[in-house]
Amino acid sequence: MSHASTFLYGGNVHANGIRQHYLRYGGATGARAGRDPVIIVPGITSPAVTWGFVGEHFGTTFDTYVLDVRGRGLSSASDSLDYSLDAQAADLVAFAQALGLTRYSVVGHSMGGRIGVRAARTQPHGLARLVMLDPPVSGPGRRPYPSQLPWYVDSMRLAREGTDAGGMRAFCPTWTDEQRQLRAEWLHTCDERAVIASFEGFHTDDVHGDLPHVGVPVLLMTAGRGDVVRPEDIEEIRTLVPHLAHSHVSDAGHMIPWDDELGFYRAFDDFLGAPLPVLPADRA
């Protein structure tokens, strides 16, 4: 059964001194209902296009923007670009301002969740809600992030040489061929220096120090597998963000919507201002 696409267009804005590329879904459909737009910020090696299936579904309910983080996809990248967490957070705030969003929610996955926290610390005008999807809780004096840097570097090098879904199987064995093929197509757009800087930042940036300064409603969504966020981490974050809401997707690994798309949407409940609809029968 086919369904009408909510995809509108891809675009670029000049914000925080760089080109920021994004994909837009839904448009005025959500705005007419009085719902805040949503900015989705993907993880360390996930160009915006790889979150397109999520954007499609969010677009049924919200005006949705999926961002290419600097050094990924079609956003600016260079040998001299600042790839720090502070720069990424400033990008996010400037992106919302460039689009004229007077109120908006941020949904950040993994690295994107940390970007959202660092941005929220500055209490930017218009930020209404923050969702952190299985964010790395590593940092100074903390246990390391469970994934290893060679997993990223080796797969990116293979993608730069040219590969297909089969080449990605060793790196993403649980994904579908369609998911692996999309990763093989777009992974080469991830700048190696950007990814290394972000991975090192997982261990040097103290986002726990940012959390007490986040004044907007916060939802922490955690995965049942992957060992990124443990129960004791959730309790620590609760002490830092007393108003924290928490949801758990038990059947998913770190790439939550890839593993349990239905559970992922359900886990938002109405946190963003309206629940996401049930998936079509051919995707549930």
C-alpha positions in Angstrom: 0.0 0.0 0.0 1.5 3.4 -1.0 1.2 6.5 1.1 1.6 10.2 0.1 5.0 11.5 0.9 5.3 14.4 3.4 8.7 15.4 1.9 8.7 19.0 0.7 12.2 19.9 -0.3 15.9 20.0 0.6 17.4 23.4 1.3 20.4 25.4 2.5 20.8 28.3 4.8 23.8 30.4 5.7 23.9 30.3 9.5 26.7 30.6 12.1 29.0 31.3 9.2 28.5 28.1 7.3 26.2 26.4 4.8 23.7 24.3 6.7 21.7 21.8 4.6 18.4 20.3 5.7 15.4 18.3 4.5 11.9 19.5 5.2 8.8 17.4 5.8 5.2 18.2 6.5 5.3 22.0 6.3 2.2 24.0 7.2 0.2 20.8 8.1 1.6 20.9 11.6 1.8 24.6 11.8 -1.9 25.0 11.1 -2.6 22.8 14.0 -0.6 25.1 16.3 2.1 22.6 16.9 5.7 23.6 17.3 8.1 22.7 14.4 10.6 19.9 15.1 14.3 19.9 14.3 15.9 16.5 14.1 19.6 16.4 14.7 21.1 13.0 13.7 24.2 11.2 15.2 27.9 11.1 14.4 27.8 9.4 11.0 24.2 9.9 10.0 23.5 12.4 7.2 20.0 13.9 7.2 18.9 11.6 4.3 19.4 8.5 6.4 16.7 9.9 8.8 14.4 10.5 5.9 12.0 7.7 6.9 11.6 9.3 10.3 11.1 12.7 8.7 8.4 11.3 6.5 6.4 10.1 9.6 7.0 13.2 11.7 5.8 15.2 8.7 2.4 13.8 9.1 2.1 15.7 12.4 4.7 18.4 12.6 6.6 20.8 10.4 9.9 18.9 10.5 13.5 19.8 9.6 16.2 17.1 9.5 19.6 18.7 9.7 22.9 17.8 8.2 25.4 18.5 11.1 28.5 20.3 9.9 30.9 17.9 8.3 28.1 15.5 7.3 25.9 15.2 4.2 25.6 18.4 2.2 26.5 20.9 5.0 29.9 22.7 5.0 33.0 20.7 5.6 36.7 21.6 5.3 40.2 20.9 6.6 40.0 23.9 8.9 36.3 23.9 10.0 35.7 23.9 13.8 34.0 20.5 14.6 33.6 21.1 18.3 30.4 20.5 20.3 30.2 24.3 21.0 30.3 25.0 17.2 27.6 22.3 16.5 25.4 23.7 19.2 25.8 27.3 17.9 24.9 25.9 14.5 21.6 24.5 15.8 20.6 27.8 17.4 21.6 29.8 14.3 19.7 27.4 12.1 16.5 27.9 13.9 17.0 31.7 13.8 17.8 31.6 10.1 14.5 29.8 9.4 12.6 32.3 11.6 11.3 29.6 14.0 9.8 31.4 17.0 9.1 28.2 18.9 10.6 24.7 18.1 11.4 21.4 19.6 14.7 19.6 19.1 15.0 15.8 18.8 18.6 14.8 18.9 19.9 11.2 18.4 23.2 10.1 20.1 25.6 12.9 19.2 22.6 15.0 18.2 21.3 14.7 21.8 24.5 16.1 23.2 24.3 18.9 20.6 20.8 19.7 21.8 21.9 19.7 25.5 24.8 22.1 24.8 22.5 24.4 22.8 19.8 24.3 25.5 22.3 25.3 28.1 22.4 28.7 26.5 18.6 29.0 26.8 18.1 30.1 23.2 14.9 32.0 22.4 12.3 29.8 20.9 13.5 26.4 22.1 10.4 24.8 23.7 11.4 21.1 24.2 14.4 18.8 24.0 14.4 15.1 23.3 17.6 13.1 23.8 17.6 9.8 22.0 20.1 7.4 23.7 22.8 10.1 24.1 26.4 9.1 25.0 26.9 9.6 28.7 30.7 9.4 28.4 32.8 12.4 29.5 35.8 13.4 31.7 36.3 10.7 34.3 33.4 8.6 33.0 33.3 5.2 31.3 34.1 5.3 27.6 31.5 5.3 24.8 30.8 1.6 24.0 31.5 1.9 20.2 35.1 2.0 19.0 36.5 4.6 16.7 37.8 2.1 14.0 34.2 1.0 13.4 33.5 4.5 12.1 36.8 5.2 10.4 37.0 1.9 8.6 33.5 2.0 7.3 33.9 5.6 6.1 37.1 4.7 4.2 35.3 1.8 2.6 32.5 4.2 1.6 34.9 6.7 0.1 36.4 4.0 -2.1 33.0 2.9 -3.2 30.9 0.1 -1.8 27.4 -1.3 -1.5 25.0 -2.8 1.0 27.2 -6.0 1.1 30.2 -4.0 2.1 28.2 -2.5 5.0 27.0 -5.8 6.3 30.1 -6.3 8.5 29.4 -3.0 10.1 25.6 -3.1 10.3 24.7 -6.8 10.4 21.2 -6.3 11.9 20.1 -3.7 9.3 18.1 -4.4 6.2 19.7 -4.3 2.8 17.8 -1.1 2.1 19.2 0.5 5.2 22.7 -0.7 4.5 22.5 0.5 0.9 21.5 4.0 1.9 24.4 4.1 4.4 26.8 2.9 1.7 25.6 5.7 -0.6 25.9 8.6 1.8 28.6 7.6 4.4 31.4 9.1 2.2 29.9 12.5 2.9 31.0 12.3 6.5 34.3 14.2 7.0 36.7 11.9 8.8 38.2 14.8 10.8 34.7 15.8 11.9 33.8 12.3 13.0 37.1 11.8 14.9 36.6 15.2 16.6 33.1 14.3 17.7 34.1 10.9 18.9 36.9 12.4 21.0 34.5 15.0 22.2 32.3 12.2 23.6 35.1 11.7 26.1 36.2 15.3 26.7 33.0 17.3 26.7 31.1 17.4 30.0 27.4 17.5 29.0 26.4 16.5 32.5 27.6 20.0 33.5 25.2 21.4 31.0 22.1 19.5 32.1 21.2 21.5 35.3 21.0 24.6 33.1 18.4 23.2 30.7 15.1 24.9 31.6 12.8 23.5 29.0 10.9 20.1 29.2 13.3 17.2 28.5 12.5 13.7 27.3 15.2 11.1 27.6 14.5 8.0 25.4 16.7 5.0 26.0 17.3 1.8 24.1 17.1 -1.7 25.6 20.3 -2.8 23.9 23.7 -1.2 23.1 24.8 -0.3 26.6 24.9 3.4 25.9 22.6 4.6 28.7 22.4 2.3 31.8 19.8 2.5 34.6 22.2 4.2 36.9 22.8 6.9 34.2 19.1 7.6 34.0 19.0 8.1 37.7 22.0 10.5 37.6 20.4 12.5 34.8 17.2 12.7 36.9 19.1 14.3 39.7 20.5 16.9 37.2 17.2 17.5 35.4 14.4 17.0 38.0 11.7 17.7 35.4 13.0 14.9 33.2 10.5 12.6 31.4 11.9 9.1 30.5 10.8 6.5 28.0 12.4 3.1 27.1 12.3 1.2 23.9 13.2 -2.3 25.1 13.4 -4.1 21.8 15.8 -1.6 20.2 19.5 -1.1 20.0 21.2 2.3 19.9 19.8 3.1 16.4 16.3 3.0 17.9 14.0 3.7 14.9 16.0 1.2 12.7 15.3 -1.6 15.2 11.8 -0.8 16.4 10.2 2.0 14.4 6.8 1.5 15.9 8.1 1.5 19.5 10.2 4.6 18.7 7.1 6.6 17.7 5.1 5.4 20.6 7.8 6.3 23.1 7.2 10.0 22.4 3.6 9.8 23.5 2.4 13.5 23.4 5.6 15.0 24.6 6.0 17.1 21.4 2.5 18.5 21.7 0.6 15.7 19.9 1.1 11.9 19.5 2.6 10.5 16.3 0.1 8.4 14.4 0.2 4.6 14.2 2.4 3.4 11.4 0.8 2.3 8.1 0.2 -1.5 8.0 3.1 -2.0 5.5 5.6 -0.5 7.9 4.4 -1.5 11.3 
